[in-house]
């Protein structure tokens, strides 16, 4: 499992681990039943604390994305596509709350926020598709 972790990021390391493993599960880069690295292996590979990885794995288990099998390790949970969609939508909604609240607090009308979000989606879709 390839992760891109940075000590220079404002995002805590456990959150980087959590977010990146979650993304790999939700996008299907790792499949149902696939093992994920042990806590110690991941900590050793990326030279981070075992507690950092444990915190991320605990959250993945709480979200229902990963299951722990005693004596065997950690595996991607058996999720329906609707479950994956629900987790994705929930995290997206949470991530959008702060910037939308800031914009509304600065007096930006909801219609303008909708327009800005649509523009950003178009820009990002073009970039992702390699059109730029």
QUICORGI-V230921 format. One record per backbone hydrogen bond with DSSP energy under -0.5 kcal/mol. CO is the residue of the C=O (numbers start at 1). NH is the residue of the N-H. E is the energy in kcal/mol with one decimal. If there is no record, write none. Layout:
CO | NH | E
CO | NH | E
//
This chain:
1 | 3 | -0.6
3 | 5 | -0.6
6 | 9 | -0.7
12 | 16 | -1.9
13 | 17 | -2.6
14 | 18 | -2.8
15 | 19 | -2.9
16 | 20 | -2.4
17 | 21 | -2.5
18 | 22 | -2.6
19 | 23 | -2.3
20 | 24 | -1.9
21 | 25 | -2.1
22 | 26 | -3.0
23 | 27 | -2.1
24 | 29 | -1.4
24 | 30 | -1.6
25 | 28 | -1.0
31 | 34 | -2.3
34 | 76 | -2.6
36 | 74 | -0.6
38 | 42 | -2.7
39 | 43 | -2.4
40 | 44 | -2.7
41 | 45 | -2.9
42 | 46 | -2.2
43 | 47 | -0.6
43 | 48 | -2.1
44 | 47 | -0.6
49 | 53 | -1.7
50 | 54 | -2.8
51 | 55 | -2.3
52 | 56 | -1.7
53 | 57 | -2.9
54 | 58 | -2.7
55 | 59 | -1.6
56 | 60 | -2.2
57 | 61 | -2.4
58 | 62 | -2.4
59 | 63 | -2.3
60 | 65 | -2.2
60 | 66 | -1.2
61 | 64 | -1.3
65 | 77 | -2.7
67 | 75 | -2.6
68 | 70 | -0.6
69 | 72 | -3.0
69 | 73 | -2.2
73 | 69 | -3.3
74 | 36 | -2.5
75 | 67 | -2.8
76 | 33 | -2.5
77 | 79 | -1.0
80 | 84 | -2.1
81 | 85 | -2.8
82 | 86 | -2.2
83 | 87 | -2.3
84 | 88 | -2.6
85 | 89 | -2.9
86 | 90 | -2.4
87 | 91 | -2.3
88 | 92 | -2.4
89 | 93 | -2.7
90 | 94 | -2.2
91 | 95 | -2.3
92 | 96 | -1.8
93 | 97 | -1.1
94 | 98 | -0.6
95 | 99 | -0.6
96 | 100 | -2.0
97 | 101 | -2.6
98 | 102 | -2.6
99 | 103 | -2.3
100 | 104 | -2.8
101 | 105 | -2.4
102 | 106 | -1.3
103 | 108 | -2.5
104 | 107 | -1.6
109 | 112 | -0.6
109 | 113 | -1.9
110 | 114 | -2.5
111 | 115 | -2.1
112 | 116 | -2.8
113 | 117 | -2.6
114 | 118 | -2.4
115 | 119 | -2.4
116 | 120 | -2.5
117 | 121 | -2.5
118 | 122 | -2.3
119 | 123 | -2.6
120 | 124 | -2.8
121 | 125 | -2.5
122 | 126 | -2.2
123 | 127 | -2.3
124 | 128 | -2.5
125 | 129 | -2.0
126 | 131 | -2.3
127 | 130 | -1.2
//
